[in-house]
Each structure stands twice: as C-alpha cells, then as structure tokens.
Amino acid sequence: MRHRVAGKKLSRSTDHRKSLRRNLITQLFIHERIRTTKAKAKAIRAEAEKMITLARNRGDAERLIELAEDGEEETLRRLLTAGQAIRLIRLAEEEDIDGLEREAFAIVAHAQRLVAREIHDREAVYKLFHTIGPRYLDRPGGYTRTLKLGQRKGDAAEMVLMELVEEDE
C-alpha cells in the first residue's frame, strides 16, 4: 500500500529519479519553460514552486534589512522562521547595522545553499535568486503553468509545456 507515501517513482531507480527531477527543475529555471510528460511535470511542480517561494521570501538581503528597520515584525515572521525574524528585529532595535547586515546576508546565503543542494547548477541558482524570485514578489503562489500539447508520437505519452507564468498575469 502507498498510503501517505510522497512522490512518484516514474518507473526509475532512486538515483535516476533524483537526477531527472534535478535536471528538469534546473532546465525550468534556466529556460523558464520545458516540454516534458504530464507525469514528470506533475512530479516536479511542487518542488519547483517551493524553491521559487524560498527565493522570493529570502532572496533579497536589502529587503530584509529594510523590513527589520521599519519594524515589520509580522511580515518578517511570514517570510522567515520565527528565530530569524526575532534576531533581525532585535538587531534593528539595537541599531547594530553591521550585525543586521551580517544576519540578513547569512539568511540569503542559507536559502541559496538550500536550493543549490537540490539543483547543483550555479547559473540556475543565480537566476532563481536574482531574476525569478524578485519577479514574483507580489504573487503569493502559482508560479508555474502546465499547457497540454497532446500525445507523443512514439508511445502516446501525454506531453505538456511547463512554464513560469509572467509577472503581469
């Protein structure tokens, strides 16, 4: 029984499946659209959206510093862990600018390491944190779209175009 077992096997070994997911997500971030099967797109969608959310919330140290200096504790608690938010607010209240900057940049570096641990491509991580994440600051989720393309000729697998939605939609 598969009760409460997360993820799809996609008829592959564990290593092959991890590599496939990593490569698909990397290509999605680099090219902002990929053509793949419906099952593969469904398997990577949640993980890709979590990475985009991480880049959106924790990708800009200057924004975190500004929120801390303005006393936006609720916003920081929503974007970060409770401990990180409290540390930033405390450093801002103490007017420890060096400590505040150090903590904010550490939060961003940690977020980048979390993503880099999964996708192993510096170009993709850079683009995610400097282009894709900031694009979706005003969007609470739903960063990807899946468009049906029909069936593949060789095996009739359902093909889809998975793409990152534009910021103005």
Summary of the structure (lengths in Angstrom):
residues: 169
radius of gyration: 18.7
end to end distance: 41.0
largest distance: 65.3
contacts: 464
relative contact order: 0.18
helix: 62%
strand: 12%
